[in-house]
Amino acid sequence: LLLWPTLWALWVSGYGHPDWIVVWIFVLGTVLMRSAGCVMNDYADRHFDPHVERTKIRPLAAGEVRVREALLLAAGLSLLAFGLVLLLNRLTILLSVAALFLAATYPFTKRFFALPQAYLGIAFGFGIPMAFAAQQGHVPALAWMLLGANIFWSMAYDTEYAMVDREDDIRIGIRSTALFFGRFDVLAVMV
């Protein structure tokens, strides 16, 4: 889910012929950052996950991994991804700082923002402007339109995912688009 938008952007920004070195940098970077994001999500939700049926067996929630170990792993994965970004141009490096901020803060938005899946769409799609920056040296309007489309796509699939946790989320006070859309959740996903 994180790689597809980045690959779309690489193909579009490369006019159907992306630089294969850049593609591999982004593929590896995406895997590393998705992994770091999962660790950060589990860290942020470590007090909630034990109370949610679907997540109670996650390593932090189950006490199999200590908080310090998780944070060190997230930092290590992020540093490896940053090492890859350093092979690209200055604009891409600057955008990677924003991408890291989005990835690290998304898990906390569920506590106060009614549409955390929209924020997730930005975080998951931020490889789009980075891909354009890496291949074209700038971020055209098309990249921002693709990011906008990705936000709606992410909201659709993650709303479906959030529908599974609706009862647990209400009980523990987590926000989601499944709760925000209420009885219109299926219609919102279709739209």
Disulfide bonds with the S-S distance in Angstrom:
none
